[in-house]
Amino acid sequence: MKKNNHQFQFYFELDEENKSVPELLELENYTVFTKNNSFRNEKWLNTLPLFQTQEWNIANFALVGNAKSVQTFRKVLKDKKQGNIYSQGYWLEGKKGL
């Protein structure tokens, strides 16, 4: 993405012990949120800067992680933004083998 001069932004919802992982991976343009199920709250998601600007109206979005968080984030994106949404839920509490 950087090589092709594409804009990008990462949002992470991480446990306290994992908060430094994006920095250790030398990622740029990221925001880390404390893992407290915020990404399952549509009202809270709507307050993210991503939804406050027209700059991201037509974009490609990749969502991965907890299935319920991905599902909620995807719903908010579909209501507010245009573009492609790629999503994959990798885990769900109480389920094995997603």
N, CA, C and O atoms as a GROMACS GRO file, in nm:
protein
  392
    1MET      N    1   0.083  -0.119   0.000
    1MET     CA    2   0.000   0.000   0.000
    1MET      C    3   0.087   0.125   0.000
    1MET      O    4   0.062   0.220  -0.075
    2LYS      N    5   0.190   0.125   0.084
    2LYS     CA    6   0.279   0.241   0.088
    2LYS      C    7   0.350   0.260  -0.045
    2LYS      O    8   0.363   0.372  -0.095
    3LYS      N    9   0.395   0.150  -0.100
    3LYS     CA   10   0.470   0.154  -0.225
    3LYS      C   11   0.388   0.217  -0.338
    3LYS      O   12   0.442   0.284  -0.425
    4ASN      N   13   0.257   0.195  -0.336
    4ASN     CA   14   0.167   0.249  -0.438
    4ASN      C   15   0.099   0.379  -0.396
    4ASN      O   16   0.006   0.425  -0.461
    5ASN      N   17   0.146   0.437  -0.286
    5ASN     CA   18   0.093   0.563  -0.234
    5ASN      C   19  -0.057   0.557  -0.201
    5ASN      O   20  -0.129   0.655  -0.220
    6HIS      N   21  -0.102   0.442  -0.153
    6HIS     CA   22  -0.240   0.428  -0.109
    6HIS      C   23  -0.251   0.474   0.036
    6HIS      O   24  -0.160   0.452   0.116
    7GLN      N   25  -0.360   0.538   0.068
    7GLN     CA   26  -0.385   0.574   0.207
    7GLN      C   27  -0.435   0.450   0.280
    7GLN      O   28  -0.505   0.366   0.222
    8PHE      N   29  -0.400   0.439   0.407
    8PHE     CA   30  -0.447   0.326   0.486
    8PHE      C   31  -0.450   0.364   0.632
    8PHE      O   32  -0.380   0.455   0.677
    9GLN      N   33  -0.533   0.293   0.705
    9GLN     CA   34  -0.548   0.316   0.849
    9GLN      C   35  -0.581   0.181   0.912
    9GLN      O   36  -0.666   0.108   0.861
   10PHE      N   37  -0.515   0.148   1.021
   10PHE     CA   38  -0.543   0.027   1.096
   10PHE      C   39  -0.613   0.064   1.226
   10PHE      O   40  -0.573   0.160   1.293
   11TYR      N   41  -0.716  -0.010   1.261
   11TYR     CA   42  -0.780  -0.001   1.392
   11TYR      C   43  -0.766  -0.137   1.458
   11TYR      O   44  -0.804  -0.239   1.400
   12PHE      N   45  -0.710  -0.139   1.578
   12PHE     CA   46  -0.693  -0.262   1.653
   12PHE      C   47  -0.766  -0.254   1.785
   12PHE      O   48  -0.764  -0.150   1.851
   13GLU      N   49  -0.832  -0.362   1.823
   13GLU     CA   50  -0.890  -0.376   1.956
   13GLU      C   51  -0.809  -0.488   2.023
   13GLU      O   52  -0.827  -0.606   1.991
   14LEU      N   53  -0.722  -0.451   2.116
   14LEU     CA   54  -0.626  -0.547   2.171
   14LEU      C   55  -0.630  -0.553   2.323
   14LEU      O   56  -0.661  -0.455   2.390
   15ASP      N   57  -0.598  -0.672   2.374
   15ASP     CA   58  -0.578  -0.687   2.518
   15ASP      C   59  -0.458  -0.604   2.560
   15ASP      O   60  -0.371  -0.575   2.478
   16GLU      N   61  -0.455  -0.566   2.686
   16GLU     CA   62  -0.347  -0.481   2.739
   16GLU      C   63  -0.209  -0.538   2.707
   16GLU      O   64  -0.118  -0.464   2.670
   17GLU      N   65  -0.193  -0.669   2.722
   17GLU     CA   66  -0.061  -0.728   2.701
   17GLU      C   67  -0.018  -0.730   2.555
   17GLU      O   68   0.099  -0.757   2.525
   18ASN      N   69  -0.110  -0.702   2.463
   18ASN     CA   70  -0.078  -0.702   2.320
   18ASN      C   71  -0.075  -0.562   2.258
   18ASN      O   72  -0.055  -0.549   2.137
   19LYS      N   73  -0.093  -0.460   2.338
   19LYS     CA   74  -0.102  -0.323   2.286
   19LYS      C   75   0.021  -0.277   2.209
   19LYS      O   76   0.010  -0.190   2.122
   20SER      N   77   0.136  -0.333   2.239
   20SER     CA   78   0.259  -0.290   2.172
   20SER      C   79   0.288  -0.365   2.042
   20SER      O   80   0.385  -0.332   1.973
   21VAL      N   81   0.207  -0.463   2.007
   21VAL     CA   82   0.232  -0.544   1.888
   21VAL      C   83   0.240  -0.462   1.760
   21VAL      O   84   0.334  -0.482   1.683
   22PRO      N   85   0.147  -0.370   1.732
   22PRO     CA   86   0.159  -0.292   1.607
   22PRO      C   87   0.291  -0.216   1.598
   22PRO      O   88   0.350  -0.207   1.491
   23GLU      N   89   0.336  -0.161   1.709
   23GLU     CA   90   0.463  -0.089   1.709
   23GLU      C   91   0.579  -0.186   1.686
   23GLU      O   92   0.671  -0.155   1.611
   24LEU      N   93   0.574  -0.302   1.750
   24LEU     CA   94   0.679  -0.403   1.730
   24LEU      C   95   0.686  -0.450   1.585
   24LEU      O   96   0.792  -0.485   1.535
   25LEU      N   97   0.570  -0.451   1.519
   25LEU     CA   98   0.564  -0.491   1.378
   25LEU      C   99   0.599  -0.374   1.285
   25LEU      O  100   0.599  -0.389   1.162
   26GLU      N  101   0.628  -0.259   1.345
   26GLU     CA  102   0.664  -0.137   1.272
   26GLU      C  103   0.554  -0.092   1.176
   26GLU      O  104   0.581  -0.044   1.066
   27LEU      N  105   0.429  -0.109   1.219
   27LEU     CA  106   0.316  -0.061   1.140
   27LEU      C  107   0.304   0.090   1.154
   27LEU      O  108   0.352   0.149   1.252
   28GLU      N  109   0.242   0.152   1.057
   28GLU     CA  110   0.216   0.294   1.060
   28GLU      C  111   0.065   0.315   1.051
   28GLU      O  112  -0.010   0.224   1.016
   29ASN      N  113   0.022   0.436   1.083
   29ASN     CA  114  -0.119   0.474   1.070
   29ASN      C  115  -0.212   0.376   1.141
   29ASN      O  116  -0.303   0.321   1.080
   30TYR      N  117  -0.188   0.357   1.267
   30TYR     CA  118  -0.273   0.267   1.343
   30TYR      C  119  -0.321   0.334   1.471
   30TYR      O  120  -0.257   0.426   1.524
   31THR      N  121  -0.435   0.286   1.518
   31THR     CA  122  -0.489   0.328   1.646
   31THR      C  123  -0.524   0.201   1.722
   31THR      O  124  -0.588   0.111   1.668
   32VAL      N  125  -0.482   0.194   1.847
   32VAL     CA  126  -0.511   0.078   1.931
   32VAL      C  127  -0.617   0.116   2.033
   32VAL      O  128  -0.606   0.218   2.102
   33PHE      N  129  -0.719   0.034   2.042
   33PHE     CA  130  -0.825   0.051   2.140
   33PHE      C  131  -0.818  -0.063   2.240
   33PHE      O  132  -0.787  -0.177   2.203
   34THR      N  133  -0.848  -0.033   2.365
   34THR     CA  134  -0.853  -0.137   2.468
   34THR      C  135  -0.965  -0.235   2.435
   34THR      O  136  -1.075  -0.195   2.396
   35LYS      N  137  -0.935  -0.361   2.451
   35LYS     CA  138  -1.035  -0.463   2.421
   35LYS      C  139  -1.144  -0.460   2.529
   35LYS      O  140  -1.124  -0.506   2.641
   36ASN      N  141  -1.258  -0.406   2.491
   36ASN     CA  142  -1.372  -0.398   2.583
   36ASN      C  143  -1.503  -0.412   2.507
   36ASN      O  144  -1.608  -0.364   2.551
   37ASN      N  145  -1.496  -0.479   2.392
   37ASN     CA  146  -1.612  -0.502   2.305
   37ASN      C  147  -1.666  -0.376   2.239
   37ASN      O  148  -1.780  -0.373   2.194
   38SER      N  149  -1.584  -0.271   2.232
   38SER     CA  150  -1.625  -0.148   2.166
   38SER      C  151  -1.661  -0.172   2.019
   38SER      O  152  -1.752  -0.109   1.966
   39PHE      N  153  -1.590  -0.263   1.956
   39PHE     CA  154  -1.613  -0.288   1.813
   39PHE      C  155  -1.744  -0.362   1.788
   39PHE      O  156  -1.778  -0.392   1.674
   40ARG      N  157  -1.817  -0.392   1.894
   40ARG     CA  158  -1.949  -0.454   1.882
   40ARG      C  159  -2.060  -0.352   1.909
   40ARG      O  160  -2.178  -0.387   1.911
   41ASN      N  161  -2.021  -0.227   1.930
   41ASN     CA  162  -2.115  -0.122   1.966
   41ASN      C  163  -2.131  -0.027   1.847
   41ASN      O  164  -2.042   0.055   1.820
   42GLU      N  165  -2.242  -0.038   1.775
   42GLU     CA  166  -2.264   0.043   1.655
   42GLU      C  167  -2.256   0.193   1.684
   42GLU      O  168  -2.197   0.268   1.607
   43LYS      N  169  -2.316   0.236   1.793
   43LYS     CA  170  -2.315   0.378   1.827
   43LYS      C  171  -2.172   0.428   1.846
   43LYS      O  172  -2.137   0.535   1.797
   44TRP      N  173  -2.090   0.352   1.918
   44TRP     CA  174  -1.951   0.390   1.940
   44TRP      C  175  -1.872   0.389   1.810
   44TRP      O  176  -1.794   0.480   1.784
   45LEU      N  177  -1.892   0.286   1.727
   45LEU     CA  178  -1.822   0.277   1.599
   45LEU      C  179  -1.847   0.401   1.514
   45LEU      O  180  -1.757   0.450   1.446
   46ASN      N  181  -1.969   0.450   1.516
   46ASN     CA  182  -2.004   0.568   1.436
   46ASN      C  183  -1.927   0.693   1.476
   46ASN      O  184  -1.923   0.790   1.400
   47THR      N  185  -1.865   0.692   1.595
   47THR     CA  186  -1.788   0.809   1.639
   47THR      C  187  -1.643   0.804   1.593
   47THR      O  188  -1.571   0.903   1.609
   48LEU      N  189  -1.598   0.693   1.535
   48LEU     CA  190  -1.460   0.683   1.489
   48LEU      C  191  -1.432   0.785   1.378
   48LEU      O  192  -1.521   0.814   1.298
   49PRO      N  193  -1.311   0.838   1.372
   49PRO     CA  194  -1.276   0.936   1.268
   49PRO      C  195  -1.305   0.886   1.127
   49PRO      O  196  -1.336   0.966   1.038
   50LEU      N  197  -1.295   0.758   1.106
   50LEU     CA  198  -1.325   0.697   0.976
   50LEU      C  199  -1.464   0.736   0.927
   50LEU      O  200  -1.485   0.756   0.807
   51PHE      N  201  -1.558   0.747   1.019
   51PHE     CA  202  -1.696   0.779   0.983
   51PHE      C  203  -1.728   0.928   0.990
   51PHE      O  204  -1.840   0.970   0.962
   52GLN      N  205  -1.630   1.008   1.028
   52GLN     CA  206  -1.651   1.151   1.042
   52GLN      C  207  -1.597   1.231   0.924
   52GLN      O  208  -1.607   1.354   0.922
   53THR      N  209  -1.542   1.163   0.825
   53THR     CA  210  -1.482   1.232   0.711
   53THR      C  211  -1.528   1.170   0.580
   53THR      O  212  -1.555   1.050   0.572
   54GLN      N  213  -1.535   1.252   0.478
   54GLN     CA  214  -1.572   1.204   0.345
   54GLN      C  215  -1.454   1.137   0.276
   54GLN      O  216  -1.471   1.066   0.176
   55GLU      N  217  -1.336   1.159   0.329
   55GLU     CA  218  -1.212   1.107   0.269
   55GLU      C  219  -1.217   0.955   0.248
   55GLU      O  220  -1.157   0.904   0.153
   56TRP      N  221  -1.286   0.883   0.335
   56TRP     CA  222  -1.291   0.738   0.328
   56TRP      C  223  -1.424   0.688   0.272
   56TRP      O  224  -1.458   0.571   0.288
   57ASN      N  225  -1.500   0.775   0.206
   57ASN     CA  226  -1.631   0.735   0.155
   57ASN      C  227  -1.625   0.619   0.056
   57ASN      O  228  -1.704   0.525   0.065
   58ILE      N  229  -1.531   0.626  -0.035
   58ILE     CA  230  -1.513   0.517  -0.131
   58ILE      C  231  -1.375   0.458  -0.106
   58ILE      O  232  -1.274   0.518  -0.140
   59ALA      N  233  -1.373   0.341  -0.045
   59ALA     CA  234  -1.247   0.279  -0.008
   59ALA      C  235  -1.266   0.128  -0.001
   59ALA      O  236  -1.378   0.078  -0.004
   60ASN      N  237  -1.157   0.057   0.008
   60ASN     CA  238  -1.160  -0.086   0.033
   60ASN      C  239  -1.132  -0.108   0.180
   60ASN      O  240  -1.043  -0.045   0.238
   61PHE      N  241  -1.209  -0.196   0.242
   61PHE     CA  242  -1.196  -0.223   0.384
   61PHE      C  243  -1.170  -0.372   0.404
   61PHE      O  244  -1.234  -0.455   0.341
   62ALA      N  245  -1.076  -0.404   0.490
   62ALA     CA  246  -1.046  -0.542   0.528
   62ALA      C  247  -1.070  -0.556   0.678
   62ALA      O  248  -1.006  -0.488   0.758
   63LEU      N  249  -1.160  -0.643   0.714
   63LEU     CA  250  -1.195  -0.664   0.854
   63LEU      C  251  -1.162  -0.808   0.893
   63LEU      O  252  -1.208  -0.902   0.828
   64VAL      N  253  -1.083  -0.825   0.997
   64VAL     CA  254  -1.050  -0.959   1.046
   64VAL      C  255  -1.053  -0.959   1.197
   64VAL      O  256  -1.030  -0.855   1.260
   65GLY      N  257  -1.080  -1.074   1.256
   65GLY     CA  258  -1.077  -1.085   1.401
   65GLY      C  259  -1.197  -1.157   1.455
   65GLY      O  260  -1.246  -1.253   1.394
   66ASN      N  261  -1.244  -1.112   1.568
   66ASN     CA  262  -1.360  -1.171   1.633
   66ASN      C  263  -1.482  -1.160   1.541
   66ASN      O  264  -1.511  -1.052   1.489
   67ALA      N  265  -1.552  -1.270   1.523
   67ALA     CA  266  -1.664  -1.275   1.428
   67ALA      C  267  -1.773  -1.172   1.460
   67ALA      O  268  -1.825  -1.108   1.369
   68LYS      N  269  -1.807  -1.156   1.587
   68LYS     CA  270  -1.912  -1.059   1.623
   68LYS      C  271  -1.866  -0.915   1.598
   68LYS      O  272  -1.945  -0.832   1.552
   69SER      N  273  -1.740  -0.885   1.630
   69SER     CA  274  -1.687  -0.751   1.604
   69SER      C  275  -1.683  -0.722   1.454
   69SER      O  276  -1.721  -0.613   1.411
   70VAL      N  277  -1.638  -0.819   1.377
   70VAL     CA  278  -1.632  -0.803   1.231
   70VAL      C  279  -1.772  -0.781   1.176
   70VAL      O  280  -1.791  -0.694   1.091
   71GLN      N  281  -1.868  -0.857   1.223
   71GLN     CA  282  -2.006  -0.845   1.176
   71GLN      C  283  -2.063  -0.706   1.205
   71GLN      O  284  -2.126  -0.646   1.118
   72THR      N  285  -2.041  -0.654   1.326
   72THR     CA  286  -2.093  -0.523   1.363
   72THR      C  287  -2.024  -0.412   1.284
   72THR      O  288  -2.090  -0.322   1.233
   73PHE      N  289  -1.892  -0.420   1.273
   73PHE     CA  290  -1.816  -0.318   1.199
   73PHE      C  291  -1.861  -0.318   1.053
   73PHE      O  292  -1.878  -0.211   0.993
   74ARG      N  293  -1.880  -0.436   0.996
   74ARG     CA  294  -1.924  -0.448   0.857
   74ARG      C  295  -2.061  -0.382   0.837
   74ARG      O  296  -2.082  -0.312   0.738
   75LYS      N  297  -2.152  -0.404   0.931
   75LYS     CA  298  -2.286  -0.345   0.922
   75LYS      C  299  -2.278  -0.192   0.920
   75LYS      O  300  -2.344  -0.128   0.838
   76VAL      N  301  -2.198  -0.135   1.008
   76VAL     CA  302  -2.182   0.011   1.014
   76VAL      C  303  -2.120   0.062   0.884
   76VAL      O  304  -2.164   0.163   0.829
   77LEU      N  305  -2.017  -0.007   0.834
   77LEU     CA  306  -1.955   0.034   0.708
   77LEU      C  307  -2.055   0.033   0.592
   77LEU      O  308  -2.060   0.127   0.513
   78LYS      N  309  -2.134  -0.072   0.584
   78LYS     CA  310  -2.230  -0.082   0.474
   78LYS      C  311  -2.334   0.029   0.479
   78LYS      O  312  -2.382   0.074   0.375
   79ASP      N  313  -2.369   0.073   0.599
   79ASP     CA  314  -2.466   0.181   0.614
   79ASP      C  315  -2.408   0.318   0.580
   79ASP      O  316  -2.481   0.409   0.542
   80LYS      N  317  -2.276   0.333   0.594
   80LYS     CA  318  -2.215   0.466   0.584
   80LYS      C  319  -2.122   0.487   0.465
   80LYS      O  320  -2.107   0.600   0.418
   81LYS      N  321  -2.059   0.380   0.416
   81LYS     CA  322  -1.952   0.396   0.317
   81LYS      C  323  -1.981   0.317   0.191
   81LYS      O  324  -2.062   0.224   0.188
   82GLN      N  325  -1.910   0.357   0.085
   82GLN     CA  326  -1.914   0.283  -0.040
   82GLN      C  327  -1.781   0.212  -0.055
   82GLN      O  328  -1.685   0.241   0.017
   83GLY      N  329  -1.775   0.120  -0.146
   83GLY     CA  330  -1.650   0.048  -0.168
   83GLY      C  331  -1.665  -0.097  -0.132
   83GLY      O  332  -1.774  -0.144  -0.099
   84ASN      N  333  -1.555  -0.168  -0.139
   84ASN     CA  334  -1.554  -0.311  -0.112
   84ASN      C  335  -1.518  -0.338   0.034
   84ASN      O  336  -1.435  -0.270   0.094
   85ILE      N  337  -1.584  -0.440   0.088
   85ILE     CA  338  -1.556  -0.483   0.225
   85ILE      C  339  -1.518  -0.630   0.218
   85ILE      O  340  -1.595  -0.715   0.172
   86TYR      N  341  -1.399  -0.659   0.265
   86TYR     CA  342  -1.351  -0.796   0.274
   86TYR      C  343  -1.346  -0.830   0.422
   86TYR      O  344  -1.288  -0.756   0.501
   87SER      N  345  -1.407  -0.942   0.461
   87SER     CA  346  -1.412  -0.973   0.602
   87SER      C  347  -1.392  -1.122   0.628
   87SER      O  348  -1.429  -1.207   0.547
   88GLN      N  349  -1.332  -1.149   0.743
   88GLN     CA  350  -1.310  -1.286   0.788
   88GLN      C  351  -1.309  -1.288   0.939
   88GLN      O  352  -1.222  -1.229   1.003
   89GLY      N  353  -1.406  -1.357   0.996
   89GLY     CA  354  -1.407  -1.377   1.141
   89GLY      C  355  -1.320  -1.498   1.174
   89GLY      O  356  -1.339  -1.605   1.117
   90TYR      N  357  -1.227  -1.480   1.264
   90TYR     CA  358  -1.135  -1.589   1.296
   90TYR      C  359  -1.168  -1.661   1.425
   90TYR      O  360  -1.123  -1.774   1.445
   91TRP      N  361  -1.245  -1.599   1.513
   91TRP     CA  362  -1.283  -1.668   1.634
   91TRP      C  363  -1.415  -1.612   1.686
   91TRP      O  364  -1.453  -1.498   1.657
   92LEU      N  365  -1.482  -1.695   1.764
   92LEU     CA  366  -1.609  -1.658   1.827
   92LEU      C  367  -1.613  -1.727   1.962
   92LEU      O  368  -1.590  -1.848   1.971
   93GLU      N  369  -1.643  -1.652   2.064
   93GLU     CA  370  -1.646  -1.709   2.199
   93GLU      C  371  -1.738  -1.831   2.202
   93GLU      O  372  -1.851  -1.827   2.153
   94GLY      N  373  -1.689  -1.939   2.261
   94GLY     CA  374  -1.769  -2.059   2.277
   94GLY      C  375  -1.773  -2.149   2.154
   94GLY      O  376  -1.837  -2.254   2.158
   95LYS      N  377  -1.707  -2.111   2.047
   95LYS     CA  378  -1.706  -2.191   1.923
   95LYS      C  379  -1.565  -2.236   1.892
   95LYS      O  380  -1.468  -2.167   1.922
   96LYS      N  381  -1.556  -2.353   1.832
   96LYS     CA  382  -1.426  -2.402   1.785
   96LYS      C  383  -1.434  -2.423   1.635
   96LYS      O  384  -1.538  -2.460   1.581
   97GLY      N  385  -1.323  -2.398   1.569
   97GLY     CA  386  -1.314  -2.430   1.428
   97GLY      C  387  -1.385  -2.337   1.333
   97GLY      O  388  -1.450  -2.384   1.240
   98LEU      N  389  -1.374  -2.206   1.352
   98LEU     CA  390  -1.433  -2.113   1.257
   98LEU      C  391  -1.360  -2.119   1.126
   98LEU      O  392  -1.395  -2.047   1.032
   0.00000   0.00000   0.00000
